[in-house]
Amino acid sequence: MKTYDVSLNISPGMPVWPGDGGIVIRRINKLEAGADANVSRMEMGVHTGTHVDAPFHFLKEGSTVEKMPLKILIGRAYVVHLPDDVALIGPAELEKAEIPPRTRRVLIRTRNSKQWGKDYRPFLKSFVAVDPKAAEYLVKRGVKLVGVDYLSVAPFGNATPTHVTLLKAGVVIVEGLNLSQVSQGRYNFYCLPLKLNGSDGAPARAILVGV
């Protein structure tokens, strides 16, 4: 069984959502300066890199990240590989992907994954995203987790409808996956967000294991 690390490397040079601020990782204690150990400090937003959105991100009365159900974040998933000419994911694109019946976790690979090469590229506003109708389609199919390969599941400049549709239905959203090395098919998915009390989201380590 092959294991795929589908998490992004967190580094100061990686793209972040406009307005989120940058990433700072610095050593505050250094062995070479006489300290007993190297100790680093990190500053970044909770929606940095590979991360999960808690319902509280878009819903005033929504639950926060420490209450997210692990039984949804771990389990069998299906990776959908959409063609590079897809600019916006609607119901028709998902129908063509022939997602197997009773699939509860769907990870969507698009041309976005090409952004996660050896060197990170600047933030891309024209990333491929899920439109509200496609979100409704996934909810009606009984999907409980949606993963995407850019920093938002929703189109830039129109984030609310897609997020609200999914989060109100109890769908877990995982954003910022690197699916560039993963083929379409079934896998076991493991995604563990940091247990940040009261937070609207959290960075996560995510892997896929072939079945």
JOFEN-V502500 format. One record per residue. N is the residue number from 1. RES is the residue in one letter. PSI is psi as a letter, one per 30 degrees, with the letter a starting at -180 (999 if undefined). NEAR is the number of other ideal C-beta (glycine too) atoms within 10 Angstrom. D_FIRST is the distance of its C-alpha to the first C-alpha in whole Angstrom. Layout:
N | RES | PSI | NEAR | D_FIRST
N | RES | PSI | NEAR | D_FIRST
This chain:
1 | M | k | 7 | 0
2 | K | k | 9 | 4
3 | T | k | 12 | 7
4 | Y | k | 19 | 10
5 | D | j | 13 | 13
6 | V | g | 29 | 15
7 | S | l | 18 | 18
8 | L | k | 22 | 22
9 | N | k | 12 | 23
10 | I | k | 16 | 26
11 | S | l | 10 | 29
12 | P | f | 11 | 33
13 | G | g | 10 | 33
14 | M | l | 19 | 30
15 | P | k | 20 | 32
16 | V | l | 17 | 33
17 | W | k | 16 | 35
18 | P | k | 9 | 38
19 | G | f | 6 | 40
20 | D | f | 15 | 38
21 | G | l | 11 | 39
22 | G | a | 12 | 37
23 | I | k | 17 | 34
24 | V | k | 11 | 36
25 | I | j | 12 | 34
26 | R | k | 9 | 37
27 | R | k | 13 | 37
28 | I | f | 9 | 40
29 | N | k | 13 | 40
30 | K | k | 12 | 40
31 | L | e | 11 | 40
32 | E | f | 7 | 42
33 | A | g | 8 | 44
34 | G | g | 7 | 45
35 | A | l | 12 | 43
36 | D | f | 7 | 41
37 | A | l | 7 | 37
38 | N | k | 12 | 36
39 | V | k | 11 | 36
40 | S | l | 11 | 35
41 | R | k | 10 | 36
42 | M | k | 11 | 34
43 | E | k | 10 | 36
44 | M | l | 18 | 34
45 | G | l | 16 | 34
46 | V | f | 19 | 32
47 | H | h | 21 | 30
48 | T | k | 23 | 29
49 | G | b | 24 | 26
50 | T | k | 25 | 23
51 | H | l | 27 | 25
52 | V | l | 28 | 26
53 | D | k | 27 | 29
54 | A | l | 26 | 31
55 | P | e | 25 | 33
56 | F | f | 18 | 36
57 | H | e | 20 | 35
58 | F | f | 21 | 37
59 | L | k | 14 | 39
60 | K | e | 6 | 42
61 | E | g | 6 | 41
62 | G | l | 16 | 37
63 | S | l | 14 | 35
64 | T | l | 17 | 34
65 | V | e | 24 | 31
66 | E | f | 14 | 31
67 | K | g | 13 | 31
68 | M | k | 21 | 28
69 | P | j | 12 | 26
70 | L | f | 11 | 23
71 | K | f | 8 | 22
72 | I | e | 16 | 22
73 | L | f | 20 | 20
74 | I | k | 15 | 17
75 | G | a | 15 | 15
76 | R | k | 13 | 14
77 | A | l | 23 | 15
78 | Y | k | 20 | 16
79 | V | k | 23 | 16
80 | V | k | 21 | 19
81 | H | j | 15 | 20
82 | L | k | 19 | 24
83 | P | l | 10 | 26
84 | D | f | 10 | 28
85 | D | f | 6 | 31
86 | V | j | 16 | 31
87 | A | f | 13 | 33
88 | L | k | 13 | 33
89 | I | j | 26 | 30
90 | G | a | 15 | 33
91 | P | e | 15 | 32
92 | A | e | 12 | 32
93 | E | e | 21 | 29
94 | L | e | 21 | 27
95 | E | e | 11 | 29
96 | K | f | 12 | 28
97 | A | f | 18 | 24
98 | E | h | 9 | 24
99 | I | k | 18 | 22
100 | P | k | 9 | 21
101 | P | l | 6 | 24
102 | R | g | 8 | 23
103 | T | k | 18 | 21
104 | R | f | 15 | 21
105 | R | k | 24 | 20
106 | V | k | 22 | 20
107 | L | k | 25 | 19
108 | I | j | 30 | 21
109 | R | k | 23 | 21
110 | T | a | 25 | 24
111 | R | f | 17 | 26
112 | N | e | 24 | 26
113 | S | f | 21 | 23
114 | K | f | 11 | 24
115 | Q | f | 20 | 27
116 | W | h | 24 | 24
117 | G | a | 10 | 24
118 | K | e | 4 | 25
119 | D | k | 6 | 28
120 | Y | k | 14 | 29
121 | R | l | 11 | 31
122 | P | l | 8 | 34
123 | F | k | 16 | 34
124 | L | j | 13 | 34
125 | K | f | 9 | 36
126 | S | h | 10 | 35
127 | F | l | 19 | 31
128 | V | k | 22 | 30
129 | A | l | 24 | 30
130 | V | k | 27 | 30
131 | D | l | 19 | 34
132 | P | e | 18 | 36
133 | K | e | 15 | 36
134 | A | e | 23 | 32
135 | A | e | 28 | 31
136 | E | e | 16 | 34
137 | Y | e | 21 | 32
138 | L | e | 25 | 28
139 | V | e | 17 | 31
140 | K | f | 10 | 32
141 | R | f | 14 | 29
142 | G | g | 12 | 28
143 | V | k | 21 | 25
144 | K | f | 20 | 25
145 | L | k | 25 | 23
146 | V | k | 23 | 23
147 | G | k | 27 | 22
148 | V | l | 26 | 23
149 | D | g | 27 | 23
150 | Y | a | 22 | 26
151 | L | f | 26 | 28
152 | S | k | 19 | 30
153 | V | f | 25 | 29
154 | A | l | 23 | 33
155 | P | k | 20 | 35
156 | F | k | 16 | 37
157 | G | f | 6 | 40
158 | N | h | 12 | 39
159 | A | f | 16 | 37
160 | T | e | 10 | 38
161 | P | e | 16 | 38
162 | T | e | 26 | 34
163 | H | e | 23 | 34
164 | V | e | 18 | 36
165 | T | e | 23 | 35
166 | L | e | 27 | 32
167 | L | e | 22 | 32
168 | K | f | 14 | 35
169 | A | g | 16 | 33
170 | G | g | 13 | 31
171 | V | k | 24 | 28
172 | V | k | 22 | 26
173 | I | k | 25 | 26
174 | V | k | 24 | 23
175 | E | l | 23 | 25
176 | G | h | 28 | 24
177 | L | k | 29 | 20
178 | N | j | 22 | 19
179 | L | g | 23 | 17
180 | S | f | 16 | 18
181 | Q | g | 13 | 15
182 | V | k | 20 | 13
183 | S | l | 11 | 14
184 | Q | k | 15 | 16
185 | G | a | 14 | 14
186 | R | k | 14 | 12
187 | Y | l | 23 | 10
188 | N | k | 16 | 10
189 | F | k | 25 | 13
190 | Y | k | 18 | 14
191 | C | j | 28 | 18
192 | L | j | 14 | 20
193 | P | l | 25 | 24
194 | L | k | 15 | 26
195 | K | i | 11 | 29
196 | L | j | 15 | 32
197 | N | k | 8 | 35
198 | G | g | 10 | 37
199 | S | l | 18 | 35
200 | D | f | 18 | 34
201 | G | l | 23 | 31
202 | A | k | 21 | 28
203 | P | l | 21 | 26
204 | A | l | 22 | 22
205 | R | k | 14 | 19
206 | A | k | 24 | 16
207 | I | l | 15 | 13
208 | L | k | 25 | 10
209 | V | k | 13 | 7
210 | G | l | 13 | 5
211 | V | 999 | 10 | 6
